[in-house]
Amino acid sequence: MNTKFDKDLKLIETDPGEGTMILRERKAELERIEREGRSCKNRFRLECLAQEYNRLKREYDALDAMV
């Protein structure tokens, strides 16, 4: 199963120059989720956003360590 993380990981391994672009896109996604979470009033949706944010943050940190 190829996830976005797996694809980004392979791309960084083959072309390290692409790492900054990938990290910039992922940082923007993290910021979008954080903004959405701040304005969300639905508790269930807020928990889903928190889980997604935590997963993406771990992936971001792993990719950042490679660059």
N, CA, C and O atoms as a printed pandas DataFrame, in Angstrom:
     atom_number atom_name residue_name chain_id  residue_number  x_coord  y_coord  z_coord
0              1         N          MET        A               1    0.841   -1.177    0.000
1              2        CA          MET        A               1    0.000    0.000    0.000
2              3         C          MET        A               1    0.890    1.246    0.000
3              4         O          MET        A               1    1.721    1.424    0.890
4              5         N          ASN        A               2    0.712    2.083   -0.984
5              6        CA          ASN        A               2    1.493    3.308   -1.083
6              7         C          ASN        A               2    0.699    4.480   -0.534
7              8         O          ASN        A               2   -0.283    4.920   -1.133
8              9         N          THR        A               3    1.133    4.972    0.599
9             10        CA          THR        A               3    0.505    6.151    1.173
10            11         C          THR        A               3    1.253    7.387    0.685
11            12         O          THR        A               3    2.307    7.279    0.057
12            13         N          LYS        A               4    0.706    8.545    0.975
13            14        CA          LYS        A               4    1.372    9.788    0.595
14            15         C          LYS        A               4    2.738    9.870    1.272
15            16         O          LYS        A               4    3.704   10.359    0.685
16            17         N          PHE        A               5    2.807    9.388    2.511
17            18        CA          PHE        A               5    4.075    9.389    3.234
18            19         C          PHE        A               5    5.108    8.530    2.513
19            20         O          PHE        A               5    6.254    8.947    2.353
20            21         N          ASP        A               6    4.712    7.331    2.077
21            22        CA          ASP        A               6    5.636    6.444    1.364
22            23         C          ASP        A               6    6.131    7.085    0.073
23            24         O          ASP        A               6    7.317    7.003   -0.248
24            25         N          LYS        A               7    5.233    7.718   -0.661
25            26        CA          LYS        A               7    5.614    8.377   -1.912
26            27         C          LYS        A               7    6.580    9.524   -1.653
27            28         O          LYS        A               7    7.575    9.678   -2.362
28            29         N          ASP        A               8    6.284   10.334   -0.627
29            30        CA          ASP        A               8    7.168   11.447   -0.293
30            31         C          ASP        A               8    8.523   10.945    0.185
31            32         O          ASP        A               8    9.553   11.539   -0.134
32            33         N          LEU        A               9    8.530    9.868    0.939
33            34        CA          LEU        A               9    9.769    9.285    1.436
34            35         C          LEU        A               9   10.653    8.825    0.277
35            36         O          LEU        A               9   11.853    9.101    0.259
36            37         N          LYS        A              10   10.059    8.127   -0.682
37            38        CA          LYS        A              10   10.822    7.671   -1.848
38            39         C          LYS        A              10   11.338    8.841   -2.664
39            40         O          LYS        A              10   12.467    8.812   -3.154
40            41         N          LEU        A              11   10.513    9.875   -2.813
41            42        CA          LEU        A              11   10.923   11.041   -3.586
42            43         C          LEU        A              11   12.099   11.749   -2.928
43            44         O          LEU        A              11   13.021   12.188   -3.615
44            45         N          ILE        A              12   12.074   11.864   -1.611
45            46        CA          ILE        A              12   13.186   12.500   -0.899
46            47         C          ILE        A              12   14.445   11.649   -1.006
47            48         O          ILE        A              12   15.546   12.184   -1.128
48            49         N          GLU        A              13   14.291   10.325   -0.959
49            50        CA          GLU        A              13   15.457    9.444   -1.076
50            51         C          GLU        A              13   16.086    9.543   -2.459
51            52         O          GLU        A              13   17.310    9.507   -2.583
52            53         N          THR        A              14   15.266    9.667   -3.504
53            54        CA          THR        A              14   15.807    9.730   -4.860
54            55         C          THR        A              14   16.267   11.129   -5.234
55            56         O          THR        A              14   17.256   11.278   -5.951
56            57         N          ASP        A              15   15.568   12.163   -4.762
57            58        CA          ASP        A              15   15.921   13.545   -5.099
58            59         C          ASP        A              15   15.799   14.424   -3.857
59            60         O          ASP        A              15   14.731   14.983   -3.603
60            61         N          PRO        A              16   16.872   14.555   -3.080
61            62        CA          PRO        A              16   16.810   15.331   -1.836
62            63         C          PRO        A              16   16.415   16.794   -2.041
63            64         O          PRO        A              16   15.932   17.436   -1.108
64            65         N          GLY        A              17   16.611   17.323   -3.230
65            66        CA          GLY        A              17   16.229   18.704   -3.509
66            67         C          GLY        A              17   14.733   18.945   -3.423
67            68         O          GLY        A              17   14.295   20.074   -3.199
68            69         N          GLU        A              18   13.954   17.901   -3.598
69            70        CA          GLU        A              18   12.496   18.014   -3.527
70            71         C          GLU        A              18   12.004   18.083   -2.082
71            72         O          GLU        A              18   10.834   18.377   -1.840
72            73         N          GLY        A              19   12.871   17.822   -1.142
73            74        CA          GLY        A              19   12.479   17.765    0.262
74            75         C          GLY        A              19   11.879   19.053    0.784
75            76         O          GLY        A              19   10.897   19.023    1.526
76            77         N          THR        A              20   12.455   20.188    0.407
77            78        CA          THR        A              20   11.933   21.459    0.912
78            79         C          THR        A              20   10.531   21.732    0.388
79            80         O          THR        A              20    9.687   22.252    1.118
80            81         N          MET        A              21   10.273   21.386   -0.869
81            82        CA          MET        A              21    8.942   21.589   -1.433
82            83         C          MET        A              21    7.921   20.700   -0.723
83            84         O          MET        A              21    6.825   21.150   -0.389
84            85         N          ILE        A              22    8.284   19.445   -0.496
85            86        CA          ILE        A              22    7.386   18.502    0.178
86            87         C          ILE        A              22    7.103   18.974    1.598
87            88         O          ILE        A              22    5.955   18.951    2.042
88            89         N          LEU        A              23    8.140   19.400    2.311
89            90        CA          LEU        A              23    7.949   19.862    3.685
90            91         C          LEU        A              23    7.093   21.124    3.731
91            92         O          LEU        A              23    6.290   21.297    4.647
92            93         N          ARG        A              24    7.263   22.003    2.748
93            94        CA          ARG        A              24    6.462   23.222    2.700
94            95         C          ARG        A              24    4.979   22.887    2.518
95            96         O          ARG        A              24    4.117   23.479    3.168
96            97         N          GLU        A              25    4.691   21.937    1.631
97            98        CA          GLU        A              25    3.303   21.522    1.397
98            99         C          GLU        A              25    2.712   20.871    2.643
99           100         O          GLU        A              25    1.567   21.139    3.008
100          101         N          ARG        A              26    3.495   20.019    3.290
101          102        CA          ARG        A              26    2.998   19.335    4.486
102          103         C          ARG        A              26    2.807   20.322    5.639
103          104         O          ARG        A              26    1.869   20.174    6.423
104          105         N          LYS        A              27    3.677   21.320    5.752
105          106        CA          LYS        A              27    3.531   22.337    6.798
106          107         C          LYS        A              27    2.247   23.131    6.575
107          108         O          LYS        A              27    1.537   23.443    7.531
108          109         N          ALA        A              28    1.945   23.456    5.326
109          110        CA          ALA        A              28    0.707   24.172    5.010
110          111         C          ALA        A              28   -0.510   23.329    5.388
111          112         O          ALA        A              28   -1.499   23.859    5.895
112          113         N          GLU        A              29   -0.442   22.033    5.145
113          114        CA          GLU        A              29   -1.542   21.136    5.508
114          115         C          GLU        A              29   -1.722   21.087    7.030
115          116         O          GLU        A              29   -2.852   21.092    7.519
116          117         N          LEU        A              30   -0.625   21.040    7.772
117          118        CA          LEU        A              30   -0.705   21.051    9.234
118          119         C          LEU        A              30   -1.344   22.348    9.735
119          120         O          LEU        A              30   -2.166   22.328   10.651
120          121         N          GLU        A              31   -0.962   23.466    9.134
121          122        CA          GLU        A              31   -1.523   24.751    9.539
122          123         C          GLU        A              31   -3.013   24.824    9.219
123          124         O          GLU        A              31   -3.784   25.387    9.996
124          125         N          ARG        A              32   -3.426   24.260    8.085
125          126        CA          ARG        A              32   -4.838   24.257    7.708
126          127         C          ARG        A              32   -5.660   23.454    8.718
127          128         O          ARG        A              32   -6.733   23.883    9.141
128          129         N          ILE        A              33   -5.143   22.288    9.095
129          130        CA          ILE        A              33   -5.850   21.441   10.062
130          131         C          ILE        A              33   -5.926   22.135   11.420
131          132         O          ILE        A              33   -6.950   22.064   12.100
132          133         N          GLU        A              34   -4.852   22.799   11.809
133          134        CA          GLU        A              34   -4.848   23.502   13.093
134          135         C          GLU        A              34   -5.874   24.641   13.094
135          136         O          GLU        A              34   -6.600   24.815   14.073
136          137         N          ARG        A              35   -5.937   25.412   12.011
137          138        CA          ARG        A              35   -6.935   26.486   11.910
138          139         C          ARG        A              35   -8.353   25.933   11.961
139          140         O          ARG        A              35   -9.218   26.470   12.653
140          141         N          GLU        A              36   -8.579   24.851   11.219
141          142        CA          GLU        A              36   -9.905   24.237   11.201
142          143         C          GLU        A              36  -10.283   23.731   12.591
143          144         O          GLU        A              36  -11.436   23.850   13.007
144          145         N          GLY        A              37   -9.319   23.171   13.301
145          146        CA          GLY        A              37   -9.578   22.670   14.646
146          147         C          GLY        A              37   -9.929   23.773   15.625
147          148         O          GLY        A              37  -10.738   23.569   16.530
148          149         N          ARG        A              38   -9.330   24.929   15.452
149          150        CA          ARG        A              38   -9.624   26.049   16.354
150          151         C          ARG        A              38  -11.038   26.579   16.169
151          152         O          ARG        A              38  -11.658   27.056   17.119
152          153         N          SER        A              39  -11.545   26.494   14.948
153          154        CA          SER        A              39  -12.879   27.036   14.690
154          155         C          SER        A              39  -13.978   25.974   14.772
155          156         O          SER        A              39  -15.159   26.296   14.649
156          157         N          CYS        A              40  -13.598   24.723   14.977
157          158        CA          CYS        A              40  -14.561   23.624   14.989
158          159         C          CYS        A              40  -15.304   23.562   16.323
159          160         O          CYS        A              40  -14.698   23.644   17.391
160          161         N          LYS        A              41  -16.625   23.415   16.241
161          162        CA          LYS        A              41  -17.432   23.314   17.456
162          163         C          LYS        A              41  -17.954   21.898   17.674
163          164         O          LYS        A              41  -18.498   21.591   18.735
164          165         N          ASN        A              42  -17.793   21.054   16.693
165          166        CA          ASN        A              42  -18.234   19.666   16.787
166          167         C          ASN        A              42  -17.131   18.853   17.468
167          168         O          ASN        A              42  -16.030   18.723   16.933
168          169         N          ARG        A              43  -17.427   18.312   18.636
169          170        CA          ARG        A              43  -16.413   17.605   19.438
170          171         C          ARG        A              43  -15.850   16.378   18.715
171          172         O          ARG        A              43  -14.645   16.130   18.767
172          173         N          PHE        A              44  -16.704   15.616   18.048
173          174        CA          PHE        A              44  -16.238   14.437   17.326
174          175         C          PHE        A              44  -15.294   14.843   16.196
175          176         O          PHE        A              44  -14.234   14.240   16.025
176          177         N          ARG        A              45  -15.673   15.856   15.432
177          178        CA          ARG        A              45  -14.827   16.339   14.333
178          179         C          ARG        A              45  -13.498   16.857   14.875
179          180         O          ARG        A              45  -12.451   16.656   14.259
180          181         N          LEU        A              46  -13.540   17.517   16.018
181          182        CA          LEU        A              46  -12.327   18.033   16.640
182          183         C          LEU        A              46  -11.371   16.902   17.007
183          184         O          LEU        A              46  -10.160   17.026   16.823
184          185         N          GLU        A              47  -11.908   15.801   17.526
185          186        CA          GLU        A              47  -11.068   14.647   17.861
186          187         C          GLU        A              47  -10.459   14.032   16.602
187          188         O          GLU        A              47   -9.298   13.624   16.607
188          189         N          CYS        A              48  -11.239   13.967   15.528
189          190        CA          CYS        A              48  -10.723   13.441   14.259
190          191         C          CYS        A              48   -9.599   14.322   13.728
191          192         O          CYS        A              48   -8.576   13.820   13.260
192          193         N          LEU        A              49   -9.791   15.631   13.802
193          194        CA          LEU        A              49   -8.757   16.563   13.351
194          195         C          LEU        A              49   -7.493   16.425   14.195
195          196         O          LEU        A              49   -6.384   16.497   13.666
196          197         N          ALA        A              50   -7.651   16.229   15.497
197          198        CA          ALA        A              50   -6.495   16.078   16.384
198          199         C          ALA        A              50   -5.706   14.820   16.034
199          200         O          ALA        A              50   -4.475   14.844   16.014
200          201         N          GLN        A              51   -6.407   13.726   15.759
201          202        CA          GLN        A              51   -5.727   12.490   15.371
202          203         C          GLN        A              51   -5.001   12.662   14.044
203          204         O          GLN        A              51   -3.863   12.218   13.892
204          205         N          GLU        A              52   -5.656   13.305   13.088
205          206        CA          GLU        A              52   -5.036   13.527   11.782
206          207         C          GLU        A              52   -3.820   14.439   11.916
207          208         O          GLU        A              52   -2.789   14.197   11.289
208          209         N          TYR        A              53   -3.939   15.487   12.733
209          210        CA          TYR        A              53   -2.829   16.405   12.950
210          211         C          TYR        A              53   -1.634   15.675   13.558
211          212         O          TYR        A              53   -0.501   15.857   13.112
212          213         N          ASN        A              54   -1.883   14.857   14.568
213          214        CA          ASN        A              54   -0.798   14.116   15.222
214          215         C          ASN        A              54   -0.106   13.162   14.257
215          216         O          ASN        A              54    1.120   13.049   14.269
216          217         N          ARG        A              55   -0.883   12.476   13.421
217          218        CA          ARG        A              55   -0.303   11.549   12.443
218          219         C          ARG        A              55    0.558   12.312   11.436
219          220         O          ARG        A              55    1.686   11.912   11.147
220          221         N          LEU        A              56    0.026   13.404   10.908
221          222        CA          LEU        A              56    0.767   14.182    9.919
222          223         C          LEU        A              56    2.001   14.844   10.528
223          224         O          LEU        A              56    3.021   14.986    9.855
224          225         N          LYS        A              57    1.916   15.245   11.786
225          226        CA          LYS        A              57    3.062   15.858   12.464
226          227         C          LYS        A              57    4.191   14.845   12.634
227          228         O          LYS        A              57    5.360   15.179   12.442
228          229         N          ARG        A              58    3.845   13.605   12.996
229          230        CA          ARG        A              58    4.871   12.552   13.109
230          231         C          ARG        A              58    5.527   12.307   11.750
231          232         O          ARG        A              58    6.748   12.173   11.662
232          233         N          GLU        A              59    4.716   12.249   10.691
233          234        CA          GLU        A              59    5.257   12.044    9.353
234          235         C          GLU        A              59    6.142   13.220    8.950
235          236         O          GLU        A              59    7.213   13.026    8.376
236          237         N          TYR        A              60    5.697   14.436    9.249
237          238        CA          TYR        A              60    6.471   15.634    8.926
238          239         C          TYR        A              60    7.829   15.596    9.626
239          240         O          TYR        A              60    8.857   15.880    9.011
240          241         N          ASP        A              61    7.832   15.248   10.899
241          242        CA          ASP        A              61    9.080   15.180   11.661
242          243         C          ASP        A              61   10.026   14.123   11.091
243          244         O          ASP        A              61   11.237   14.338   11.033
244          245         N          ALA        A              62    9.477   12.986   10.671
245          246        CA          ALA        A              62   10.309   11.926   10.089
246          247         C          ALA        A              62   10.920   12.387    8.766
247          248         O          ALA        A              62   12.098   12.141    8.507
248          249         N          LEU        A              63   10.133   13.047    7.939
249          250        CA          LEU        A              63   10.647   13.542    6.661
250          251         C          LEU        A              63   11.656   14.665    6.881
251          252         O          LEU        A              63   12.657   14.754    6.170
252          253         N          ASP        A              64   11.394   15.514    7.856
253          254        CA          ASP        A              64   12.299   16.621    8.152
254          255         C          ASP        A              64   13.657   16.102    8.610
255          256         O          ASP        A              64   14.688   16.700    8.298
256          257         N          ALA        A              65   13.664   15.010    9.335
257          258        CA          ALA        A              65   14.923   14.426    9.800
258          259         C          ALA        A              65   15.759   13.898    8.632
259          260         O          ALA        A              65   16.985   13.830    8.720
260          261         N          MET        A              66   15.092   13.527    7.547
261          262        CA          MET        A              66   15.811   13.000    6.382
262          263         C          MET        A              66   16.424   14.104    5.526
263          264         O          MET        A              66   17.410   13.879    4.824
264          265         N          VAL        A              67   15.839   15.287    5.589
265          266        CA          VAL        A              67   16.305   16.399    4.743
266          267         C          VAL        A              67   17.422   17.090    5.389
267          268         O          VAL        A              67   17.953   18.054    4.838
